[in-house]
Amino acid sequence: MSGKTEFLKSVRIFCDLTDEEIQSLLEVMHPRELQKEEILFQQGDPGGELFVVESGAMGIAVTLDDGKSLEIANFAKGDFFGEMSIFEKGPRSATCYAKSRTGLLAMNEREFFQLVDSTPASAGKVMTHMLSVTRRRLEDTGGFLSDMVQWGEEARRRAITDPLTGLYNRRYLEEALEEYFMKARDGSKPLSVVMLDLDHFREINEKYSEKVGDQVILAASEVYRRHLRPTDVAARYGGDEFTFILLNTDVETARSLLENIRRDVEKLTLLDELARADKSRAEKSPVLKVTTSQGLACFPDHASSPKALREAADSALYRAKELGRNRVVVASIPGSGSG
């Protein structure tokens, strides 16, 4: 018995073949040699070949949404892989590379079905074992894909949320504003945008500490969550600045909601409690209350584009600061000169 014959009989999918059937198999298989880290095929490449590892080791990896590579399987001497591409004729679902200097025996789709035609009995034995192993692989892959979906959702969540507050981040806001504006315009529905700042936040950071500043942001964020609806968007625009997108919400409805947020933020006692615990804090900083300045603009009243809507809300925010802070200011109607 030759070395290759003995080796193939040790491979599970070929273990039931006779010596003569192994010889027929060897006639349709051809060797491949790969150096360490050499790629056999890339994710997305055309399929159509079955491989058996004769020596060395192969790795299988998929590319994640963030561009990183995740290894999902290894194949050592006596293992086979690539069989699904022969049957489904689809592109490779992963990238395969040599983890060390590796020898393979390969059989393409044409050669496999040549074996089926010439020796149907031996092909039947191979396919019986192949389907058994493949079924288990698919079961394992099902669990893996479930994990991948969860990992993908988690990665997506991290990409669009602010790590401190858990609210949306600026990146998501810019995408959402465009999308929601188009929906409002196409559906002839009002859309309100709010720009909000925490008053005297720089002084809070300087006189109390940045840690206290983070606590203030978190406490205020919880107030926003309590008042906003699931369909609304609350995003941390940067630092102590936040933006709300209020769907199907006109000016008066939005103003009422924002006044409730303003009052509840003002009721926060975090700074007052810190000052009572350490009287020197009160001497260092007169800021004992957390308050907000808010600018409100609404489509179609104040703007006819997403950019103009946000700019109108931002202008109203600065007007709120000029008027003494801790207030909600509605944007001017274009051409009216009023605010």
TARA-V953631 format. One record per run of one state. SS is the DSSP state (h for helix, s for strand, l for the rest). FROM is the first residue (numbers start at 1). LEN is the number of residues. If there is no record, write none. Layout:
ss=SS from=FROM len=LEN
ss=SS from=FROM len=LEN
//
This chain:
ss=l from=1 len=2
ss=h from=3 len=8
ss=l from=11 len=1
ss=h from=12 len=3
ss=l from=15 len=4
ss=h from=19 len=9
ss=l from=28 len=2
ss=s from=30 len=5
ss=l from=35 len=4
ss=s from=39 len=3
ss=l from=42 len=4
ss=s from=46 len=1
ss=l from=47 len=2
ss=s from=49 len=7
ss=l from=56 len=1
ss=s from=57 len=7
ss=l from=64 len=5
ss=s from=69 len=8
ss=l from=77 len=3
ss=s from=80 len=2
ss=l from=82 len=1
ss=h from=83 len=6
ss=l from=89 len=2
ss=s from=91 len=1
ss=l from=92 len=3
ss=s from=95 len=4
ss=l from=99 len=3
ss=s from=102 len=7
ss=h from=109 len=10
ss=l from=119 len=1
ss=h from=120 len=41
ss=s from=161 len=1
ss=l from=162 len=6
ss=s from=168 len=1
ss=l from=169 len=1
ss=h from=170 len=17
ss=l from=187 len=4
ss=s from=191 len=8
ss=l from=199 len=2
ss=h from=201 len=8
ss=l from=209 len=1
ss=h from=210 len=18
ss=l from=228 len=5
ss=s from=233 len=6
ss=l from=239 len=2
ss=s from=241 len=7
ss=l from=248 len=3
ss=h from=251 len=16
ss=l from=267 len=3
ss=h from=270 len=8
ss=l from=278 len=1
ss=h from=279 len=6
ss=l from=285 len=7
ss=s from=292 len=8
ss=l from=300 len=6
ss=h from=306 len=17
ss=l from=323 len=4
ss=s from=327 len=4
ss=l from=331 len=9
//
